[in-house]
Amino acid sequence: MNNEFLTRMQDLLKDDYEAFIDSLKQEEVKGFYLNPLKQDVLKHLDTKYIQKHPYIKDGYYFDYKNYPLGKSPYFMCGLYYIQEPSAMAVASCLDIQKDDYVLDMCAAPGGKTCYVASRLSNEGLMIANDISKLRATILSSNIERFGLQNTIVTNVDPLKMKFKSFFDKIILDAPCSGEGMFRKDQEAINTWSMQKVNECAYIQRNLINKAYEMLKKEGILIYSTCTYSLEENEKQVEYMINELGMKLIPIEKQEGMSDGFVDGTIRMYPFKNKGEGQFIALLQKTTETENSKEKILKPNLNKEQMMLVKKFYDENLNIPVPLYLYQSNNHVYAIQNHFPDLSLKVLRNGLYLGECKKGRFEPSLSLALTLNKEDVKRSYDYPCNSQEIKDYLSGLTLKGEGKKGYGVIFVDGYPLSFYKESNNQVKNLYPKGLRR
């Protein structure tokens, strides 16, 4: 480990330094939180392998060696989100109102996005962005699995966003030097340098300025990093207070949290907290700045596309066609009537319903994951550990019962995927990239 880093940590932690070094030799801790959009999830989990988190709503630790939750069909149904426990603490510090407009500036892989967006109503709005195309694609996939309908995913440099005084809350989990990940990430150790710390601090400052511009007056910025350096943490908070005039909102200290070097901020260390390193600060914008009026995204399906969507719903579902439909290259989305029309690269515009092809509409995995038993005309429901679910997740065709048409495969009552049945054969529609 870099000697300069160790010297800096010794200066920072003083008498706690040895405990910190010892903690880096311990095994990492893993956690998850339940999806509030799903009912009765806990009764399907083995409680001997999970432990309630002391303060995160619906948050748990789990024994990942003996209970690999990421491999369970329940994970594929979006019943929970697996996230590092200290990172889970960030979104839990936000007081979310159901109709908030929220931006997650550097959102991938999506743990904070899903936690917040699943607590918003359809009158609320989440825009989740990541600058990396690969990471934004992973972000979009996680949002799909969680069944979110109020979320737009963008893939853009956040500094190029045009919003002004638009958001009630902004999450800035800033790119950082990653010192808090040293226990679990060898790459973070290998790439650490003071040059990286300073480069990250420069990027963070630009992102902070942009976030300030996009926040409404009285809006809240939650700023977090997974690093320990003062340059990337408290010095950025001092800048927001002294130069931008923002008001620091003290975070209520919970079990495992330590005081930051600016009163009201929080630090988390692996020798005091069951998780990795984290810094969290909450700040409120106090001044009025220029306000941009965003154009509203308008429904744009033509008659043929609308007919194909309606035909699919009438033949296969027991629910009405969503009120507001938007299409891009024949890909159809259910949007909300307050969605902004973005001049940005959009990967997901609300709930992706499927694609209009020649003479037919092909439904999406996203739509399937939002449906209940009573929403569909045809379905098969299998236990989580059944051979049928193992076969379906691997891409195999199942034997049918003559329920011709589209239907949904359920796992213990939770939707997994569409299928299409004909001649007593249940054709597998689970996306090839997710099969295993």
Disulfide bonds with the S-S distance in Angstrom:
none
